[in-house]
């Protein structure tokens, strides 16, 4: 056994044109990851299917390989890390979602940073990274505490029933709006557009097809127009906020255009709000479903909260998958490994990688003391590692500290109402009490 790849050390593995998937979504044969019914199966059943795929000597090819339609399913931790950290081989363009965004959508809305490769990606990320100054980040951390305290005040006073709408979605949305400098007046309208833009990320059962991000194009257009207008006003009258920094900063002669600002804001809201809200909701339910872990956390809240947050992200994995396109022929795992051909697609299954038995002991267990915890919940490293990982961790730590300090009896009621999806581990609602 090759301890680096976890594959038998027996030379090249032929991927061949053999059957890509079995007759149905169940795990009795080869799971069909492209079948919407697979993503409606119970989570333990899907986890067992991915565990079986990880034991295979080569990645499963999903779809019609002979016709050039389909992708290699990268399900091992090592393979996802390799693909993430080899951007010259595994390209993000023309898109990381399935299906890829059409050219006319990219022309209309601009390219999202997640769909770009270097040098354009490096240039854009450099402008954005420079805008996140130490002063702005310190201000954001103060704001997280204020927003979290205000939300818990509201929970105590109004006793809402749904944790997602009252708390989990509200915290990252308000923090991002404050950081960007979005005025109070249009925030509700923007949140409505975010919800419309991301409402089709699940599985459309009647049509038996996967719903994907980006169906709410009208909502995205309205949201980007709002933000572009704010950007124009900040050029005329700068303020102490991120939008001003992005549209006025001069990094190697580069600053964000109005369209780039809109694309970044859409990414920040749809990705930042959705992923953090889902991690928070899953986190509360995990602590409720595992009272021993909850007791450990409350026994040393400050000492264990950081580890608990990372374990929530690993266990829930808010983003299930991203895709890449092979720029050149590549032997996965090194010479003699499975051969992936230039032009073929590869899908990085982060949720499967976060349950890899060769990396995580007892991977299906929820263990807030897990160490080390090299999870890929924020990506597998490389240039596309999540720019907001630090902010998301801070939001989760601050909110759970505030909640459990003031409301130690806080718990979910019943299980989360999940949106079946092959893209994100989305929680529609979660009842809670204290």
Secondary structure by P-SEA (a helix, b strand, c coil): ccccccccccccccccccccccccccccccccccccccccccaaaaaaaaaaaaaccbbbbccccccccbbbbbccaaaaaaaaacccccccccccccccccaaaaaaccccccccccaaaaaaaaaaaaaccaaaaaaaaaaaaaaaaaaaaaaaaccccccccccaaaaaaaaaaaaacccccaaaaaaaaaaaaccccccccccccccccccaaaaaaaaaaaaaaaaaaaaacccccaaaaaaccccccccccaaaaaaaaaaaaaaaaaaaaaaaaaaaaaaaacaaaaaaaaacccccaaaaaaaaaaaaccccbbbbbbcccccccccccccccccbbbbbcaaaaaaccccccccccccccccccccccccccccccccaaaaaaaaaaaaaaaaaaccccccccccccccccccccccccccccc
